[in-house]
Amino acid sequence: MSALDGALAFVLWLSVGEVVYAYAGYPILLTLLARVRRRPLQRQPITPPVSLIIAAYNEEAVIAAKIENALALDYPRARLDILIAADGSTDRTCEIARAFASRGVRVLHEPPRRGKLAAMNRAAPFATGDILVFSDANAMMEPPALCALVASFADPRVACVGGEKRIRRAASLQAQGEGAYWRYEAYLKRLDSEVNTAIGAVGELFAIRRDLFQPLDTDLLIEDFVLTMRLAARGWRIVYEPRAVTWEEATPSLRGEWRRRVRTSAGGFQAMGRLPEMLDPRRGLVVWQYWSHKIARWVAPFFMLAAFGANLGLAQFDFYRVTLLAQSVFYALALFGYVLQRAGMRVGLFQMPFYFCFANATSLAGFVRFATRTQPVTWKKSR
C-alpha cells in the first residue's frame, strides 16, 4: 500500500468513525455516563405567574384550537397570561384570537411580517409572568404540560426548561422517519439533561425565566437553540422535561419536511458562528455535549462524502471493494426508499437508510443556504 493509499485509508476510517460516533457512539457514551453521574435537580409543584406567548403567522386553521388547548391546561387560570403575537398575519388569525378576549387572551398584531423571533421579542415586554413560555400555534399541549414545565424552576440554577415534541403516527415513510427521529432526539435530550444540561430546547414548547430573556438577533434561524446555549455558556442549567408533552401532526409532504430541516441545518451552521463561547473546551462538559450532540451531526454528511470518495480510491484492494459495496448498497436502499415514498408505498426495510440519508442531505443543503446567505428568516409553512 502506497503513502497515498495509506492517507486514503486514514480518511476513510476517520470519516466512518466520525459518523458512527455522531449517531451511535455519543448516545452509548451518554447512556453509560448517566448510570454513574446524574446532576441533582430540585423539582417542586410550584405555580408561578406564567405568560404563554404564541407566535402566529396566518394560523386561522389552528389558532382557535390552540387557544382552547391553552385554556384547558391544568394550571391556575389566574396565574396564566396568554399572548398571541400575530406576525404579519393576513388571514383571520387575529379576528379569531380576539374572540377570546373575554377569557383573558390578548392579541398583539403588527402588519409587517418580520419572522417568529421578531414576534417573540415584541411580545416579551408585554408579558406579566415571571416565567415566559413559548409555544407554536400548531403544537398542542397535554393538560399537565405547563405544570411539568415550571416545576424545575424551583431549582435556582435552572434558566430554561424544554418540553418534549411528539409526532402523531402517520402511514407515510417520511412521517415514520420524522417520528423516529424525534424519539431518538428526545432520548438524547433526556440523558443530556440528567448528566449536566440539555443541549437546546424544542421551539414548540419551552420556558425561560423572564429576567433572563434578552431580545436576540432578528436574523437567527434557530432562535430557541441560540438562546438556550448562551444561557448554558454562562453557567445556567437547561432542563429537558419529558412530561411536558406537545403533539404535532407529521409534516404532510416530503417537500415540506425538506424545507423545515434545511432551515434548521442552515441555522445550525449559523449558530456555530454565533456561539464562539461554546467552542472553548475550558467550559467543560457542556462543550463536549455541544460538539457531540450537535456539531458532529451537522458536519456528518461531509464525512460521509469523504468516506465514499476515499473508498473509491481504494477500490483496487479486495477488502475495500467489500466496504465500497456495503456503502453502495446502503445508499441504493436509501434511493429505493425515496422512490417508494414518492410512489406512496410503505416498505419498512427502507425507512432507516432513506431517512438517514435524507436528513444528512438536508444538512448539506442547509450549509449551502448558510454559506450563500439564501435562507430567509421568515418561515414557510410545511403543512
C-alpha positions as CSV (number, residue, x, y, z in Angstrom):
1,M,0.0,0.0,0.0
2,S,1.5,3.4,-1.0
3,A,1.6,6.5,1.1
4,L,-1.4,7.8,-0.9
5,D,-3.4,4.6,-0.2
6,G,-2.5,4.9,3.4
7,A,-3.7,8.5,3.5
8,L,-7.0,7.4,1.8
9,A,-7.4,4.6,4.3
10,F,-6.9,7.1,7.2
11,V,-9.5,9.5,5.7
12,L,-11.9,6.6,5.2
13,W,-11.8,5.3,8.7
14,L,-11.6,8.7,10.3
15,S,-14.8,9.6,8.4
16,V,-16.6,6.4,9.2
17,G,-15.6,6.9,12.9
18,E,-17.0,10.4,13.0
19,V,-20.4,9.4,11.6
20,V,-20.6,6.3,13.9
21,Y,-19.7,8.5,16.9
22,A,-22.2,11.2,16.0
23,Y,-25.2,8.8,15.7
24,A,-24.3,5.8,17.9
25,G,-21.0,6.4,19.9
26,Y,-22.2,9.5,21.7
27,P,-25.6,8.0,22.7
28,I,-23.8,5.0,24.0
29,L,-21.3,7.0,26.0
30,L,-24.0,9.3,27.3
31,T,-26.1,6.3,28.4
32,L,-23.1,4.9,30.3
33,L,-22.3,8.2,31.8
34,A,-25.9,8.7,33.0
35,R,-25.6,5.5,35.1
36,V,-22.7,6.9,37.1
37,R,-23.4,10.7,37.1
38,R,-26.7,12.4,37.5
39,R,-26.8,16.1,38.3
40,P,-29.3,16.8,41.1
41,L,-32.4,18.7,40.2
42,Q,-34.9,20.3,42.6
43,R,-38.4,19.9,41.3
44,Q,-41.4,21.2,43.2
45,P,-45.1,21.6,42.3
46,I,-44.9,25.4,42.0
47,T,-47.3,27.7,40.1
48,P,-45.6,31.0,39.4
49,P,-47.2,33.6,37.2
50,V,-46.7,32.4,33.6
51,S,-47.0,34.2,30.3
52,L,-47.7,31.9,27.4
53,I,-46.6,33.5,24.2
54,I,-47.8,32.0,20.9
55,A,-46.2,33.4,17.7
56,A,-48.6,33.0,14.8
57,Y,-48.5,33.8,11.1
58,N,-51.7,33.0,9.2
59,E,-52.8,30.3,11.6
60,E,-56.6,30.7,11.1
61,A,-56.9,26.9,10.7
62,V,-55.5,26.1,14.1
63,I,-55.5,29.2,16.3
64,A,-58.9,28.6,17.9
65,A,-57.9,25.0,18.8
66,K,-54.5,26.2,20.1
67,I,-56.2,28.8,22.4
68,E,-58.7,26.3,23.7
69,N,-55.8,23.9,24.3
70,A,-54.0,26.6,26.3
71,L,-57.1,27.5,28.3
72,A,-57.7,23.8,29.2
73,L,-54.2,23.4,30.7
74,D,-54.1,22.1,34.3
75,Y,-52.7,25.4,35.6
76,P,-54.4,28.1,37.8
77,R,-56.2,30.3,35.3
78,A,-55.5,33.5,37.4
79,R,-51.8,32.8,37.0
80,L,-51.7,32.2,33.3
81,D,-51.4,35.1,30.9
82,I,-52.0,34.2,27.2
83,L,-50.5,36.4,24.4
84,I,-50.9,35.8,20.7
85,A,-48.1,37.5,18.8
86,A,-49.5,37.7,15.3
87,D,-46.6,38.3,12.9
88,G,-47.9,40.0,9.8
89,S,-51.0,37.7,9.5
90,T,-53.2,38.5,6.6
91,D,-55.9,35.9,7.2
92,R,-58.5,35.6,10.1
93,T,-55.9,34.7,12.8
94,C,-56.3,38.0,14.7
95,E,-60.1,38.1,14.3
96,I,-60.4,34.5,15.7
97,A,-57.9,35.2,18.6
98,R,-59.6,38.4,19.6
99,A,-62.9,36.5,20.1
100,F,-61.2,35.0,23.2
101,A,-60.6,38.4,24.7
102,S,-63.4,37.9,27.3
103,R,-61.4,34.9,28.5
104,G,-58.3,36.9,29.1
105,V,-56.5,36.3,25.8
106,R,-54.5,39.2,24.4
107,V,-53.6,39.8,20.8
108,L,-50.5,41.7,19.7
109,H,-50.5,42.3,15.9
110,E,-48.3,44.3,13.6
111,P,-48.9,44.2,9.8
112,P,-45.2,43.9,8.7
113,R,-44.0,40.3,8.7
114,R,-40.7,40.1,10.4
115,G,-40.5,36.4,11.5
116,K,-41.0,34.4,14.6
117,L,-38.1,35.8,16.6
118,A,-39.3,39.4,16.0
119,A,-42.7,38.4,17.2
120,M,-41.2,36.8,20.4
121,N,-39.0,39.9,21.0
122,R,-42.1,42.2,20.6
123,A,-44.3,40.2,22.9
124,A,-41.9,39.7,25.8
125,P,-42.2,43.2,27.2
126,F,-46.0,42.9,27.4
127,A,-45.8,39.7,29.4
128,T,-46.8,39.8,33.0
129,G,-45.5,36.4,34.2
130,D,-42.3,35.6,36.0
131,I,-41.9,32.7,33.5
132,L,-42.1,33.1,29.8
133,V,-43.4,30.1,27.9
134,F,-43.2,30.0,24.1
135,S,-45.2,27.6,22.0
136,D,-46.1,27.2,18.3
137,A,-49.6,27.6,17.1
138,N,-49.9,24.1,15.7
139,A,-48.3,22.4,18.8
140,M,-51.0,21.0,21.1
141,M,-50.0,20.6,24.7
142,E,-51.2,17.8,27.0
143,P,-53.1,19.2,30.1
144,P,-50.2,18.6,32.6
145,A,-47.6,20.1,30.3
146,L,-47.4,23.6,31.9
147,C,-47.2,22.3,35.5
148,A,-44.5,19.9,34.5
149,L,-42.6,22.6,32.6
150,V,-42.4,25.1,35.5
151,A,-41.7,22.5,38.3
152,S,-37.9,22.6,37.5
153,F,-37.8,26.4,38.1
154,A,-37.9,25.6,41.8
155,D,-34.2,25.0,41.3
156,P,-32.5,28.4,41.3
157,R,-29.8,27.1,38.9
158,V,-32.3,26.4,36.1
159,A,-32.7,29.1,33.5
160,C,-34.8,27.3,30.8
161,V,-36.9,24.2,30.6
162,G,-37.8,22.5,27.3
163,G,-40.7,20.1,26.7
164,E,-41.0,17.0,24.6
165,K,-42.2,17.1,21.0
166,R,-44.1,14.1,19.7
167,I,-45.3,13.4,16.2
168,R,-48.7,11.8,15.7
169,R,-48.5,8.5,13.9
170,A,-49.0,8.5,10.1
171,A,-48.7,5.9,7.4
172,S,-46.1,7.6,5.1
173,L,-42.4,6.6,5.2
174,Q,-41.4,10.2,5.7
175,A,-43.8,10.6,8.6
176,Q,-42.5,7.4,10.3
177,G,-38.9,8.6,9.9
178,E,-39.8,12.0,11.3
179,G,-41.4,10.4,14.4
180,A,-38.4,8.0,14.9
181,Y,-36.0,11.0,14.7
182,W,-37.9,12.9,17.4
183,R,-38.0,9.8,19.7
184,Y,-34.2,9.5,19.2
185,E,-33.7,13.2,19.9
186,A,-35.9,13.0,23.0
187,Y,-33.7,10.2,24.4
188,L,-30.6,12.2,23.9
189,K,-32.1,15.4,25.4
190,R,-33.2,13.4,28.5
191,L,-29.8,12.0,29.1
192,D,-28.0,15.3,28.4
193,S,-30.3,17.0,30.9
194,E,-29.8,14.3,33.6
195,V,-26.0,14.2,33.2
196,N,-25.4,18.0,33.1
197,T,-27.6,20.2,30.9
198,A,-29.8,19.8,27.9
199,I,-28.4,20.9,24.6
200,G,-31.1,23.2,23.3
201,A,-34.9,23.2,23.7
202,V,-37.6,22.5,21.1
203,G,-39.1,25.7,19.9
204,E,-42.6,24.1,20.0
205,L,-42.6,24.4,23.8
206,F,-40.0,25.9,26.1
207,A,-39.9,28.2,29.1
208,I,-37.4,30.7,30.4
209,R,-37.1,33.0,33.4
210,R,-38.4,36.4,32.4
211,D,-35.5,38.3,33.8
212,L,-33.1,36.1,31.7
213,F,-34.8,36.7,28.4
214,Q,-33.0,39.1,26.2
215,P,-34.0,40.1,22.7
216,L,-31.9,38.2,20.2
217,D,-30.6,39.0,16.8
218,T,-33.6,39.1,14.4
219,D,-31.7,37.2,11.7
220,L,-31.3,34.0,13.8
221,L,-32.7,30.9,12.2
222,I,-32.9,28.6,15.3
223,E,-33.5,31.2,18.0
224,D,-34.5,28.7,20.7
225,F,-31.2,26.9,20.4
226,V,-29.0,30.0,20.4
227,L,-31.0,31.5,23.3
228,T,-30.6,28.4,25.5
229,M,-27.0,27.8,24.6
230,R,-26.0,31.3,25.5
231,L,-27.5,30.7,28.9
232,A,-25.7,27.4,29.2
233,A,-22.4,29.1,28.4
234,R,-23.0,31.5,31.3
235,G,-23.3,28.5,33.7
236,W,-27.1,28.2,33.8
237,R,-28.8,24.9,33.5
238,I,-31.2,23.9,30.7
239,V,-33.6,21.1,31.7
240,Y,-35.4,18.7,29.4
241,E,-38.9,17.8,30.8
242,P,-40.4,14.7,29.1
243,R,-43.7,15.1,31.0
244,A,-44.3,18.5,29.2
245,V,-45.6,16.9,26.1
246,T,-46.7,18.7,22.9
247,W,-48.1,17.0,19.9
248,E,-47.8,17.9,16.2
249,E,-49.1,16.3,13.0
250,A,-46.3,14.9,10.8
251,T,-45.2,17.2,8.1
252,P,-47.6,16.3,5.3
253,S,-45.1,16.1,2.5
254,L,-41.5,15.3,1.9
255,R,-41.0,18.7,0.3
256,G,-42.3,20.4,3.5
257,E,-40.0,18.3,5.7
258,W,-37.1,19.1,3.4
259,R,-37.8,22.8,3.8
260,R,-38.0,22.5,7.6
261,R,-34.9,20.5,8.0
262,V,-32.8,22.6,5.6
263,R,-33.8,25.7,7.5
264,T,-32.8,24.0,10.8
265,S,-29.5,22.9,9.3
266,A,-28.7,26.3,8.0
267,G,-29.4,27.6,11.4
268,G,-27.1,25.1,12.9
269,F,-24.2,26.3,10.8
270,Q,-25.2,29.9,11.7
271,A,-25.2,29.0,15.4
272,M,-21.6,27.9,15.2
273,G,-20.5,31.4,14.4
274,R,-22.9,33.0,16.9
275,L,-21.8,30.8,19.8
276,P,-18.0,31.0,19.9
277,E,-18.0,30.6,23.6
278,M,-19.4,27.1,23.1
279,L,-16.2,26.1,21.2
280,D,-14.0,26.7,24.2
281,P,-13.0,23.4,25.8
282,R,-12.3,25.1,29.1
283,R,-16.0,25.4,29.7
284,G,-16.0,21.7,30.4
285,L,-18.7,19.0,30.0
286,V,-21.2,21.2,28.2
287,V,-18.8,21.8,25.3
288,W,-18.3,18.1,24.8
289,Q,-22.1,17.7,24.8
290,Y,-22.5,20.5,22.3
291,W,-19.8,19.2,20.0
292,S,-21.1,15.6,20.2
293,H,-24.8,16.2,20.1
294,K,-25.0,18.9,17.5
295,I,-21.8,19.8,15.6
296,A,-20.9,16.2,15.0
297,R,-24.2,15.6,13.3
298,W,-24.2,18.9,11.4
299,V,-20.9,18.0,9.8
300,A,-21.5,14.3,9.4
301,P,-22.6,14.5,5.7
302,F,-19.2,15.9,4.7
303,F,-17.5,12.9,6.4
304,M,-19.9,10.6,4.5
305,L,-18.8,12.1,1.2
306,A,-15.2,11.8,2.3
307,A,-15.7,8.2,3.2
308,F,-17.2,7.3,-0.1
309,G,-14.6,9.2,-2.1
310,A,-11.7,7.7,-0.2
311,N,-13.2,4.3,-0.6
312,L,-13.4,4.8,-4.4
313,G,-9.7,5.5,-4.3
314,L,-9.0,2.2,-2.5
315,A,-11.2,0.0,-4.8
316,Q,-8.2,-1.9,-6.1
317,F,-7.9,-3.7,-2.8
318,D,-10.2,-6.7,-2.1
319,F,-11.2,-5.6,1.4
320,Y,-12.0,-2.1,0.4
321,R,-14.1,-3.4,-2.5
322,V,-16.3,-5.0,0.1
323,T,-16.6,-1.8,2.1
324,L,-17.4,0.1,-1.1
325,L,-20.1,-2.4,-1.9
326,A,-21.5,-2.0,1.6
327,Q,-21.7,1.7,1.2
328,S,-23.2,1.5,-2.2
329,V,-25.9,-1.0,-1.1
330,F,-26.8,1.3,1.8
331,Y,-27.2,4.3,-0.5
332,A,-29.1,2.2,-3.0
333,L,-31.6,1.2,-0.3
334,A,-32.0,4.8,0.6
335,L,-32.6,5.7,-3.0
336,F,-35.1,2.9,-3.4
337,G,-36.8,4.1,-0.2
338,Y,-37.1,7.6,-1.8
339,V,-38.7,6.1,-4.9
340,L,-41.2,4.1,-2.9
341,Q,-42.0,7.2,-0.8
342,R,-42.7,9.2,-3.9
343,A,-44.9,6.4,-5.1
344,G,-46.9,6.4,-1.9
345,M,-45.8,2.9,-1.0
346,R,-44.8,1.7,2.5
347,V,-41.8,-0.6,2.9
348,G,-40.3,-0.6,6.4
349,L,-37.0,-2.1,5.3
350,F,-36.0,1.1,3.6
351,Q,-37.2,3.6,6.3
352,M,-33.9,3.9,8.2
353,P,-31.5,4.3,5.2
354,F,-33.9,6.6,3.4
355,Y,-34.5,9.0,6.4
356,F,-30.8,8.8,7.5
357,C,-29.6,9.9,4.0
358,F,-32.5,12.4,3.7
359,A,-31.5,14.1,7.0
360,N,-27.9,14.3,6.0
361,A,-28.8,15.7,2.6
362,T,-30.7,18.4,4.3
363,S,-27.6,19.3,6.3
364,L,-25.6,19.7,3.1
365,A,-28.4,21.9,1.6
366,G,-28.5,23.8,4.8
367,F,-24.8,24.5,4.6
368,V,-25.2,25.8,1.1
369,R,-28.1,28.1,2.2
370,F,-26.0,29.3,5.1
371,A,-22.8,29.9,3.0
372,T,-24.7,31.7,0.3
373,R,-27.0,33.6,2.8
374,T,-30.1,32.5,0.9
375,Q,-32.1,31.1,3.8
376,P,-34.8,33.6,4.7
377,V,-35.5,34.3,8.3
378,T,-39.3,34.2,7.9
379,W,-40.6,30.7,7.9
380,K,-42.7,29.0,5.2
381,K,-45.4,26.6,6.4
382,S,-44.7,22.9,5.8
383,R,-48.3,21.9,6.3
